[in-house]
Amino acid sequence: MSNFLVTPSIQEDNNYAFFALNVSLGITKESSYYSVEEAKDAPLVQQMFYLPFVKSVTLTDRGLSIERFDILAWSDVINEVAQEIQNYLNNGGQIAAQSEVKKVPVTVYAESTPNPSVMKFVANKMLVDTIYEFKSVEETTNAPLANKLFNFPFVNEIFIDTNYISINKNEGVEWEEVVMEIREFIRAYIEDGKGVINANQAQSSGFAASTTPIENLDETSQEIIKIIEEYIKPAVASDGGNILFDAYKPEDKSVHVVLQGACSGCPSSTITLKNGIENMLKEMLPGKVATVSAVNG
């Protein structure tokens, strides 16, 4: 059974509230209802109409949009409604008639990376909307998929980006021995609609790179970040990793970055930094960059 988590938010006009779910419902078509009778094929929606202030309900794949009658404010009841939806779903309440809920086919393929210890598993659907990195199982309290993956004894680290998962293994096994097992596990997990991240609780994790707003950085640092985002990060992501700007030191014209995912600890990362990133920054910012190094190896 999925562990449903509901995150409520009041919309701008205050008449609507959206109750976001951390798990896909597998609903392929958004539907709106204006009475309990119209919702006969959607038990979850019917449950909402038993609340006297509910005017209409729209059921989507990732939550419910509820319109209220003007007899109270959302701020008075929104948390109680979110809790009722969450309890209903976690107690096995039916969402909609079976014909309305379809399991969306999921495909996952494995892709090697420049780091021989890391394999990239790419899904045909979005997994997360920001980057997460887990160095140990203790960091996965609000990341159920990563938590399950750490049950495989050869898994060292996990990096999750938009539609892929990079897994760093130990030296106890070769990828050809386990890649099919991991690929099928991830595919089945996602297809079952189980949560990847409890988004309202988990935070993007990993090395704490510079958190200074870009507008507060010096001009050269801003130029470096723009080059990294536009030219370097897409190439690094295609290899199952990520790169973050950490700092620029004008006194020695040195650039410091953070490498994540497949790039962290990769034997070829030094070559990539020197022959790729460093040369690009020197060429695009002549006279401003002398060296590039990774603060985390």
C-alpha positions as CSV (number, residue, x, y, z in Angstrom):
1,M,0.0,0.0,0.0
2,S,1.3,3.5,-0.9
3,N,2.1,5.9,2.0
4,F,0.1,8.9,0.9
5,L,1.1,12.3,2.1
6,V,-1.1,15.4,1.4
7,T,0.2,18.9,1.1
8,P,-2.5,21.7,1.1
9,S,-2.2,25.1,-0.4
10,I,-4.7,28.0,-0.8
11,Q,-4.9,29.4,-4.3
12,E,-4.6,33.1,-5.0
13,D,-8.4,33.9,-5.1
14,N,-8.9,32.1,-1.7
15,N,-11.9,30.3,-3.2
16,Y,-9.9,27.2,-4.2
17,A,-7.5,25.0,-2.3
18,F,-5.2,22.4,-3.8
19,F,-4.3,19.2,-2.0
20,A,-1.2,17.8,-3.6
21,L,-0.3,14.1,-3.3
22,N,3.2,12.7,-3.1
23,V,2.0,9.6,-5.1
24,S,0.6,9.5,-8.6
25,L,-3.0,8.3,-8.6
26,G,-2.7,6.9,-12.2
27,I,-5.6,9.0,-13.4
28,T,-5.2,9.8,-17.1
29,K,-7.9,12.4,-17.4
30,E,-8.7,15.4,-15.1
31,S,-12.4,15.4,-14.1
32,S,-14.5,18.1,-12.3
33,Y,-17.6,17.4,-10.2
34,Y,-20.3,19.7,-8.9
35,S,-22.4,17.4,-6.7
36,V,-22.2,14.1,-4.8
37,E,-24.4,12.5,-7.5
38,E,-22.0,13.4,-10.3
39,A,-19.2,11.8,-8.3
40,K,-20.8,8.3,-8.1
41,D,-17.8,6.8,-9.9
42,A,-15.3,8.7,-7.7
43,P,-15.6,7.7,-4.0
44,L,-12.8,10.0,-2.9
45,V,-14.6,13.0,-4.5
46,Q,-17.9,11.9,-2.9
47,Q,-16.2,11.9,0.5
48,M,-15.3,15.6,-0.1
49,F,-19.0,16.5,-0.9
50,Y,-20.0,15.3,2.6
51,L,-18.3,18.4,3.8
52,P,-20.9,21.2,3.8
53,F,-18.7,23.9,2.5
54,V,-17.5,22.1,-0.6
55,K,-18.9,23.6,-3.9
56,S,-16.9,21.6,-6.5
57,V,-14.0,19.1,-6.8
58,T,-11.5,18.5,-9.6
59,L,-9.6,15.2,-9.4
60,T,-6.2,15.1,-11.0
61,D,-3.4,12.6,-11.2
62,R,-1.5,14.4,-8.4
63,G,-4.2,15.8,-6.2
64,L,-7.6,17.5,-5.6
65,S,-8.6,21.1,-6.3
66,I,-11.6,22.0,-4.1
67,E,-13.8,25.1,-4.4
68,R,-15.5,26.3,-1.3
69,F,-18.9,28.0,-0.6
70,D,-18.4,31.4,0.9
71,I,-19.5,30.3,4.4
72,L,-16.0,30.0,5.9
73,A,-12.4,30.7,5.1
74,W,-10.0,28.0,3.8
75,S,-7.6,29.0,6.6
76,D,-10.1,27.7,9.1
77,V,-10.3,24.1,7.7
78,I,-7.6,23.4,5.2
79,N,-5.4,21.4,7.5
80,E,-8.3,19.3,8.7
81,V,-9.4,18.6,5.1
82,A,-5.8,17.6,4.1
83,Q,-5.7,15.2,7.1
84,E,-9.1,13.7,6.2
85,I,-7.9,13.0,2.6
86,Q,-4.7,11.5,3.8
87,N,-6.4,9.3,6.3
88,Y,-9.0,8.2,3.7
89,L,-6.3,7.1,1.2
90,N,-3.9,5.5,3.7
91,N,-6.8,3.5,5.1
92,G,-7.4,2.0,1.7
93,G,-10.2,4.2,0.5
94,Q,-11.1,3.9,-3.1
95,I,-10.1,6.8,-5.4
96,A,-12.3,6.2,-8.4
97,A,-14.0,3.5,-10.4
98,Q,-11.5,1.0,-11.7
99,S,-12.1,2.0,-15.3
100,E,-10.9,5.5,-14.4
101,V,-7.6,4.4,-12.9
102,K,-5.0,2.9,-15.1
103,K,-1.5,1.8,-14.4
104,V,0.8,3.9,-16.5
105,P,3.4,1.7,-18.3
106,V,6.9,2.6,-17.1
107,T,10.2,1.8,-18.9
108,V,13.6,2.1,-17.3
109,Y,16.9,1.6,-19.2
110,A,20.4,1.3,-17.8
111,E,23.1,3.6,-19.1
112,S,26.8,3.3,-18.3
113,T,28.7,6.5,-17.2
114,P,32.3,7.5,-17.3
115,N,32.6,6.4,-13.7
116,P,32.8,2.6,-13.7
117,S,31.3,2.4,-10.2
118,V,28.2,4.3,-11.3
119,M,25.3,3.2,-13.5
120,K,22.5,5.5,-14.6
121,F,18.9,4.3,-14.6
122,V,16.7,6.4,-16.8
123,A,12.8,6.4,-16.6
124,N,10.3,7.5,-19.2
125,K,8.6,9.8,-16.6
126,M,9.5,12.6,-14.2
127,L,10.7,11.3,-10.8
128,V,11.6,14.5,-9.0
129,D,11.6,18.2,-9.6
130,T,15.0,18.9,-7.9
131,I,18.2,17.1,-7.2
132,Y,18.7,14.7,-4.3
133,E,21.9,13.0,-3.2
134,F,22.1,10.3,-0.5
135,K,25.4,9.1,0.9
136,S,23.9,6.7,3.4
137,V,20.6,5.0,4.3
138,E,20.3,7.3,7.3
139,E,19.7,10.2,5.0
140,T,16.7,8.5,3.3
141,T,14.0,9.0,6.0
142,N,11.8,10.9,3.5
143,A,13.0,9.2,0.4
144,P,11.3,5.8,0.2
145,L,12.8,4.7,-3.1
146,A,16.3,5.5,-2.1
147,N,15.7,3.8,1.2
148,K,14.7,0.6,-0.6
149,L,17.7,0.7,-2.9
150,F,20.0,0.8,0.1
151,N,18.7,-2.6,1.0
152,F,20.9,-3.9,-1.8
153,P,24.2,-4.6,-0.1
154,F,26.3,-3.3,-2.9
155,V,24.7,0.2,-3.1
156,N,27.0,2.9,-1.8
157,E,25.4,6.2,-2.8
158,I,22.3,7.3,-4.7
159,F,21.8,10.4,-6.8
160,I,18.3,11.3,-8.2
161,D,17.7,13.9,-10.9
162,T,14.6,14.8,-13.0
163,N,14.1,11.4,-14.7
164,Y,17.0,9.2,-13.7
165,I,18.8,7.6,-10.7
166,S,22.6,7.2,-10.6
167,I,23.7,4.4,-8.3
168,N,27.3,4.1,-7.0
169,K,28.2,0.5,-6.1
170,N,31.0,-1.0,-4.0
171,E,33.7,-3.2,-5.5
172,G,32.0,-6.4,-4.2
173,V,30.1,-7.0,-7.5
174,E,30.3,-6.2,-11.2
175,W,27.5,-4.2,-12.8
176,E,26.7,-7.0,-15.3
177,E,25.8,-9.2,-12.3
178,V,23.2,-6.9,-10.8
179,V,22.1,-4.3,-13.4
180,M,19.0,-6.2,-14.6
181,E,17.8,-6.8,-11.0
182,I,18.2,-3.1,-10.1
183,R,16.6,-1.9,-13.4
184,E,13.5,-4.1,-12.9
185,F,13.2,-3.2,-9.2
186,I,13.1,0.6,-10.1
187,R,10.7,0.0,-13.0
188,A,8.2,-2.0,-10.9
189,Y,8.5,0.4,-8.0
190,I,7.7,3.5,-10.2
191,E,4.9,1.7,-12.1
192,D,3.2,0.8,-8.8
193,G,2.9,4.5,-8.1
194,K,4.9,4.4,-5.0
195,G,6.5,7.6,-3.7
196,V,10.0,8.6,-4.7
197,I,10.4,11.6,-2.4
198,N,8.1,12.8,0.4
199,A,8.6,16.3,-1.1
200,N,7.1,18.4,1.7
201,Q,9.5,16.9,4.2
202,A,12.6,16.0,2.3
203,Q,15.1,18.6,1.3
204,S,17.5,18.6,-1.7
205,S,20.6,17.1,-0.1
206,G,24.3,16.7,-0.7
207,F,27.3,19.0,-0.4
208,A,26.4,22.5,0.8
209,A,27.5,24.6,-2.1
210,S,27.3,28.4,-2.1
211,T,23.9,29.5,-1.0
212,T,24.5,33.2,-1.7
213,P,21.9,34.6,-4.1
214,I,23.4,35.0,-7.6
215,E,22.6,38.7,-7.6
216,N,24.8,39.2,-4.5
217,L,27.8,37.6,-6.1
218,D,30.5,39.5,-7.9
219,E,30.3,39.8,-11.7
220,T,32.8,37.1,-12.5
221,S,31.1,34.6,-10.3
222,Q,27.8,35.4,-12.0
223,E,29.3,34.8,-15.4
224,I,30.8,31.5,-14.2
225,I,27.5,30.3,-12.9
226,K,25.8,31.2,-16.2
227,I,28.4,29.2,-18.2
228,I,28.1,26.2,-15.9
229,E,24.3,26.2,-16.1
230,E,24.1,26.7,-19.9
231,Y,27.1,24.8,-21.2
232,I,28.5,22.4,-18.6
233,K,25.6,21.2,-16.5
234,P,23.7,19.5,-19.4
235,A,26.8,17.5,-20.4
236,V,27.5,16.5,-16.9
237,A,23.8,15.4,-16.4
238,S,24.0,13.2,-19.5
239,D,26.7,11.3,-17.7
240,G,24.6,10.8,-14.6
241,G,26.0,13.6,-12.4
242,N,25.8,17.2,-11.5
243,I,28.1,20.2,-11.0
244,L,27.5,23.1,-8.6
245,F,29.4,26.4,-8.3
246,D,31.0,26.8,-4.9
247,A,33.3,29.8,-5.0
248,Y,35.5,32.1,-7.1
249,K,38.6,33.6,-5.6
250,P,39.8,36.6,-7.5
251,E,43.1,36.8,-5.8
252,D,44.3,33.6,-7.6
253,K,41.6,33.4,-10.2
254,S,40.5,30.0,-9.0
255,V,37.1,28.4,-9.4
256,H,35.8,25.8,-7.0
257,V,33.0,23.5,-7.8
258,V,31.1,20.6,-6.3
259,L,30.7,17.3,-8.2
260,Q,27.7,15.0,-7.5
261,G,26.4,11.7,-8.7
262,A,28.5,9.8,-11.2
263,C,31.0,12.7,-11.3
264,S,31.9,12.5,-7.6
265,G,34.9,10.2,-7.2
266,C,35.0,9.4,-10.9
267,P,38.6,8.5,-12.0
268,S,38.2,10.8,-15.1
269,S,36.8,13.8,-13.1
270,T,40.3,15.4,-12.9
271,I,40.7,15.2,-16.7
272,T,37.2,16.5,-17.2
273,L,37.9,19.5,-14.9
274,K,41.2,20.4,-16.4
275,N,40.7,19.6,-20.1
276,G,37.0,20.4,-20.3
277,I,35.6,22.8,-17.7
278,E,38.8,24.7,-17.0
279,N,39.6,25.2,-20.6
280,M,36.1,26.3,-21.4
281,L,36.0,28.9,-18.6
282,K,39.5,30.2,-19.6
283,E,38.3,30.6,-23.2
284,M,35.0,32.2,-22.4
285,L,36.4,34.4,-19.6
286,P,39.9,35.4,-20.7
287,G,42.1,36.6,-18.0
288,K,39.7,35.9,-15.2
289,V,40.1,32.1,-14.6
290,A,43.4,30.3,-13.9
291,T,42.3,27.0,-12.3
292,V,39.2,24.9,-11.6
293,S,39.1,22.4,-8.8
294,A,36.5,20.2,-7.1
295,V,36.1,20.8,-3.4
296,N,34.8,17.3,-2.8
297,G,37.4,15.4,-4.8
